[in-house]
Amino acid sequence: MRLPPDPSSVRLPGPWTHRDVSANGIRLHVAELGDGPLVLLLHGFPEFWWTWRHQLVALAAAGYRAVAVDLRGYGDSDKPPRGYDGWTLAGDVAGLTKALGEGRAHLVGHAWGGLLAWTVAALHPRLVRSLSVLSAPHPLALRRAIARDPRGQGRASRHLFRFQLPIWPERWLTRDDAAAVEAMLRAWSGPKWLVDPEFDEVARRDREAMLVAGVAHSALEYHRWAVRSQLRGEGRRFAEALRRRLPMPVLQVQGELDPVVLPTTAAAVSSRWLARPASYQVLPDVGHLPHQEAPDQVNRILVNFLARHA
């Protein structure tokens, strides 16, 4: 039987610096590059900090301090048995911002990291300079779309409900050296990226990272809290906290071919929670992972947005 990879195996070499930061009662692993205003990069599922490798380099070159974090339960960050609720995860990001010596940060999040970025902006607005989300509508917009369009966004989000089962989803995620991770990446990506040689490396890295002990369970706990909290008073209080109008500038980037977050979901309803209109960009021939499928295009959009709101 193969032993799980050591958590430190995710500390992949590059121009960045790896270090540990204590925040909100846990240890978070970050990769950091550049000097200037802080940009925090929050990854999605089933990934880890390395998903932002292209953005780390581009943001540092543009004059920013770019920091990509392994979120709670992922990579080489701590994997405590609890704390995968929206309140605590937002506290992780707020605590990390302060632990990095900054009073405010530009937040950039993809998918689950994007949903978390929206949450931080609502719960800790004074810490957020700007908000950039990729493949991530406002959490309340997503919830509404799932309920109102069961054959559209509801069907696209069906994995959320499969992950509510005990034990089986963890076994499915890690079986055959985490083959399910590569299967999800293939199903969620645009056709052009699937023939890019980089895709194979990304799939291999993400599979290895999912096999680190505790990661599969922790990653699934995000999904479980998101669904189960809807049936509890905690979920109602959380939704109420997210209803505040956000004062900071917002950028939304969406792949035209995204099968997980439908472009209609991202575009139609997120604006109701903003004090000003968001900048909304749709990328043709791109699926659920725009920052990896079209990194040069995303980097240009992101750097230009940040420059306008520096």
C-alpha positions as CSV (number, residue, x, y, z in Angstrom):
1,M,0.0,0.0,0.0
2,R,1.4,3.4,-1.0
3,L,2.1,5.8,1.8
4,P,0.5,9.3,1.5
5,P,2.8,12.1,0.3
6,D,4.4,14.2,2.9
7,P,2.6,17.6,3.3
8,S,5.8,19.4,2.5
9,S,5.7,17.9,-1.0
10,V,3.4,20.7,-2.1
11,R,6.2,23.3,-1.5
12,L,7.1,23.3,-5.1
13,P,10.2,25.3,-6.2
14,G,10.0,28.5,-8.1
15,P,10.8,32.2,-7.7
16,W,8.5,32.4,-4.7
17,T,9.3,31.9,-1.0
18,H,7.6,29.4,1.1
19,R,6.8,30.0,4.8
20,D,4.3,29.3,7.6
21,V,2.1,31.9,9.1
22,S,0.1,31.6,12.3
23,A,-3.5,33.0,11.9
24,N,-6.8,32.4,13.6
25,G,-5.4,29.6,15.8
26,I,-3.9,27.5,13.0
27,R,-0.7,27.4,10.8
28,L,-1.1,28.3,7.2
29,H,1.4,27.6,4.5
30,V,1.9,30.4,1.9
31,A,4.0,31.0,-1.2
32,E,5.0,34.7,-1.5
33,L,6.6,36.8,-4.2
34,G,7.1,40.5,-4.8
35,D,6.8,43.8,-2.8
36,G,4.0,46.3,-2.7
37,P,0.3,46.2,-1.9
38,L,-0.8,42.8,-0.7
39,V,-2.8,40.5,-3.0
40,L,-4.1,37.3,-1.4
41,L,-4.8,34.4,-3.7
42,L,-7.4,31.9,-2.6
43,H,-7.5,28.6,-4.5
44,G,-10.5,26.4,-5.2
45,F,-11.3,22.6,-5.2
46,P,-9.6,20.3,-5.9
47,E,-6.5,22.4,-6.0
48,F,-3.8,24.0,-3.7
49,W,-1.7,27.1,-3.7
50,W,0.2,26.2,-6.9
51,T,-2.9,26.9,-9.0
52,W,-1.8,30.6,-8.8
53,R,1.8,30.1,-10.1
54,H,1.2,32.2,-13.2
55,Q,-0.5,35.0,-11.2
56,L,2.2,35.1,-8.5
57,V,4.8,35.9,-11.1
58,A,2.7,38.4,-13.0
59,L,1.5,40.3,-9.9
60,A,5.0,40.5,-8.5
61,A,6.2,41.9,-11.8
62,A,3.4,44.5,-11.7
63,G,4.5,45.8,-8.3
64,Y,2.4,43.8,-5.8
65,R,3.1,41.5,-2.9
66,A,1.4,38.3,-4.1
67,V,0.7,35.6,-1.5
68,A,-0.9,32.3,-2.4
69,V,-2.2,30.3,0.6
70,D,-3.0,26.7,1.1
71,L,-6.4,27.1,2.7
72,R,-7.3,25.3,6.0
73,G,-7.2,21.6,5.4
74,Y,-5.2,21.7,2.1
75,G,-1.6,21.3,1.1
76,D,0.9,22.0,3.9
77,S,-1.5,24.0,6.1
78,D,-3.0,22.6,9.3
79,K,-5.9,20.2,8.9
80,P,-7.9,20.5,12.2
81,P,-11.0,18.3,12.7
82,R,-13.3,21.3,12.5
83,G,-13.5,24.9,11.4
84,Y,-14.7,24.4,7.8
85,D,-17.7,26.8,8.2
86,G,-17.9,30.1,6.5
87,W,-17.4,32.1,9.6
88,T,-14.1,30.4,10.6
89,L,-12.7,30.2,7.0
90,A,-13.3,34.0,6.6
91,G,-11.5,34.4,10.0
92,D,-8.6,32.5,8.6
93,V,-8.2,35.0,5.7
94,A,-8.7,38.0,7.9
95,G,-6.2,36.7,10.4
96,L,-3.7,35.9,7.7
97,T,-4.0,39.5,6.3
98,K,-3.1,40.9,9.8
99,A,-0.4,38.3,10.4
100,L,1.3,39.3,7.2
101,G,1.6,42.8,8.6
102,E,-1.1,44.4,6.5
103,G,-4.2,46.3,7.3
104,R,-5.9,45.6,4.0
105,A,-5.6,43.3,1.0
106,H,-6.8,42.8,-2.5
107,L,-8.5,39.4,-2.5
108,V,-8.5,37.1,-5.5
109,G,-10.4,33.9,-5.3
110,H,-11.3,31.0,-7.6
111,A,-14.4,28.8,-7.2
112,W,-14.5,27.9,-3.5
113,G,-11.7,30.4,-2.9
114,G,-13.9,32.9,-4.7
115,L,-16.9,32.1,-2.5
116,L,-14.7,32.6,0.5
117,A,-13.4,35.9,-0.9
118,W,-17.1,37.1,-1.2
119,T,-17.6,36.0,2.4
120,V,-14.5,37.8,3.8
121,A,-15.6,41.0,1.9
122,A,-19.0,40.8,3.7
123,L,-17.8,39.8,7.1
124,H,-14.6,41.8,7.2
125,P,-15.1,44.7,4.7
126,R,-12.5,47.0,6.3
127,L,-9.8,44.5,5.4
128,V,-10.6,44.3,1.7
129,R,-9.3,46.8,-0.8
130,S,-10.8,45.1,-3.8
131,L,-12.4,41.8,-4.7
132,S,-11.6,39.7,-7.8
133,V,-13.4,36.4,-8.2
134,L,-13.0,33.8,-10.9
135,S,-15.8,31.2,-11.6
136,A,-17.5,32.3,-8.4
137,P,-20.8,34.1,-8.1
138,H,-21.9,35.6,-4.8
139,P,-22.7,32.7,-2.4
140,L,-26.3,33.9,-2.1
141,A,-26.6,34.2,-5.9
142,L,-25.4,30.6,-6.3
143,R,-27.8,29.3,-3.7
144,R,-30.7,31.1,-5.4
145,A,-29.7,29.8,-8.9
146,I,-29.5,26.2,-7.6
147,A,-33.0,26.5,-6.1
148,R,-34.6,28.3,-9.1
149,D,-32.9,26.5,-11.9
150,P,-32.6,22.8,-10.9
151,R,-32.1,21.6,-14.4
152,G,-29.4,24.2,-15.0
153,Q,-27.3,25.4,-12.1
154,G,-28.8,22.7,-9.9
155,R,-27.6,20.0,-12.2
156,A,-24.2,21.7,-12.6
157,S,-23.8,21.7,-8.8
158,R,-24.9,18.1,-8.2
159,H,-21.5,17.1,-6.9
160,L,-22.3,19.2,-3.8
161,F,-25.0,16.8,-2.9
162,R,-23.0,13.6,-3.6
163,F,-20.4,14.8,-1.2
164,Q,-22.8,14.9,1.7
165,L,-22.5,11.1,2.1
166,P,-20.1,9.9,4.9
167,I,-16.8,8.1,4.1
168,W,-17.6,7.1,0.5
169,P,-16.7,10.5,-1.1
170,E,-13.2,10.4,0.6
171,R,-12.6,7.0,-0.8
172,W,-13.8,8.0,-4.2
173,L,-11.5,11.1,-4.2
174,T,-8.4,9.2,-3.2
175,R,-9.0,5.9,-5.1
176,D,-6.5,4.9,-7.8
177,D,-4.1,7.7,-6.8
178,A,-6.8,10.3,-6.8
179,A,-7.9,9.6,-10.4
180,A,-11.2,11.4,-9.6
181,V,-9.3,14.7,-9.3
182,E,-8.1,14.4,-12.9
183,A,-11.5,13.3,-14.1
184,M,-13.1,16.5,-12.6
185,L,-10.4,18.7,-14.1
186,R,-11.0,17.2,-17.5
187,A,-14.8,17.5,-17.2
188,W,-14.6,21.1,-16.0
189,S,-12.0,22.5,-18.4
190,G,-12.3,24.0,-21.9
191,P,-11.3,21.8,-24.8
192,K,-8.3,23.9,-25.7
193,W,-6.5,23.5,-22.4
194,L,-7.0,19.7,-22.4
195,V,-4.5,19.4,-25.3
196,D,-2.1,21.8,-23.6
197,P,1.0,19.9,-22.3
198,E,0.6,21.8,-19.0
199,F,-2.7,20.1,-18.3
200,D,-1.0,16.8,-17.6
201,E,1.4,18.4,-15.1
202,V,-1.5,20.2,-13.3
203,A,-3.5,17.0,-13.1
204,R,-0.5,15.1,-11.6
205,R,0.3,17.9,-9.1
206,D,-3.4,18.2,-8.0
207,R,-3.7,14.4,-7.6
208,E,-0.6,14.2,-5.5
209,A,-1.8,17.1,-3.3
210,M,-5.2,15.4,-2.7
211,L,-3.4,12.3,-1.5
212,V,-1.8,14.2,1.4
213,A,-3.2,12.8,4.6
214,G,-6.4,14.6,5.7
215,V,-6.8,16.7,2.6
216,A,-9.7,14.8,1.0
217,H,-11.7,14.8,4.2
218,S,-11.0,18.5,4.9
219,A,-11.9,19.5,1.3
220,L,-15.2,17.7,1.5
221,E,-16.0,19.4,4.8
222,Y,-16.3,22.7,2.9
223,H,-19.0,21.2,0.8
224,R,-20.8,19.5,3.7
225,W,-21.1,22.6,5.8
226,A,-22.3,24.7,2.8
227,V,-25.2,22.3,2.2
228,R,-26.0,21.2,5.8
229,S,-26.0,24.7,7.3
230,Q,-28.9,25.6,5.0
231,L,-31.1,23.4,7.3
232,R,-29.9,25.0,10.5
233,G,-30.2,28.4,12.2
234,E,-26.5,28.9,11.7
235,G,-27.0,28.9,7.9
236,R,-29.8,31.5,8.2
237,R,-27.6,33.8,10.3
238,F,-24.7,33.3,7.8
239,A,-27.0,34.2,4.9
240,E,-28.2,37.3,6.7
241,A,-24.6,38.4,7.3
242,L,-23.8,38.0,3.6
243,R,-26.7,40.3,2.5
244,R,-24.8,43.6,3.2
245,R,-23.9,45.6,0.2
246,L,-20.2,45.5,-0.5
247,P,-18.5,48.9,-0.9
248,M,-15.2,47.8,-2.6
249,P,-14.7,47.4,-6.3
250,V,-15.4,43.9,-7.7
251,L,-14.1,42.1,-10.7
252,Q,-15.8,38.9,-11.9
253,V,-14.1,36.7,-14.5
254,Q,-16.1,33.8,-16.0
255,G,-15.3,31.1,-18.5
256,E,-17.8,31.0,-21.3
257,L,-17.8,27.1,-21.2
258,D,-17.8,26.7,-17.4
259,P,-20.0,23.6,-16.7
260,V,-19.8,24.1,-12.9
261,V,-20.8,27.7,-12.5
262,L,-23.0,28.7,-15.4
263,P,-22.3,32.1,-16.9
264,T,-25.9,33.0,-16.4
265,T,-25.5,32.4,-12.7
266,A,-22.4,34.5,-12.3
267,A,-23.8,37.4,-14.4
268,A,-27.5,37.6,-13.4
269,V,-27.8,38.2,-9.7
270,S,-24.5,39.0,-8.0
271,S,-24.9,42.7,-8.6
272,R,-27.7,43.0,-6.1
273,W,-25.2,42.7,-3.2
274,L,-22.8,45.4,-4.6
275,A,-22.8,49.1,-3.9
276,R,-21.4,49.7,-7.4
277,P,-21.5,47.6,-10.6
278,A,-18.9,44.9,-10.9
279,S,-16.5,44.7,-13.8
280,Y,-17.6,41.5,-15.6
281,Q,-15.4,39.6,-18.1
282,V,-16.4,36.5,-20.0
283,L,-13.5,34.5,-21.6
284,P,-14.4,32.6,-24.8
285,D,-13.4,28.9,-25.1
286,V,-12.5,28.8,-21.4
287,G,-14.0,26.5,-18.7
288,H,-14.0,26.5,-14.9
289,L,-10.3,27.3,-14.4
290,P,-9.6,30.6,-16.3
291,H,-6.5,31.5,-14.4
292,Q,-4.9,28.2,-15.6
293,E,-6.6,27.8,-19.0
294,A,-5.9,31.4,-20.1
295,P,-3.3,32.8,-17.7
296,D,-1.9,35.6,-19.8
297,Q,-5.4,36.9,-20.5
298,V,-6.4,36.7,-16.8
299,N,-3.2,38.3,-15.7
300,R,-3.8,41.3,-18.0
301,I,-7.4,41.7,-16.7
302,L,-6.4,41.3,-13.1
303,V,-3.4,43.7,-13.2
304,N,-5.4,46.3,-15.1
305,F,-8.2,46.1,-12.6
306,L,-5.9,46.4,-9.6
307,A,-4.1,49.3,-11.2
308,R,-7.4,51.2,-11.5
309,H,-8.2,50.7,-7.9
310,A,-4.8,51.0,-6.3
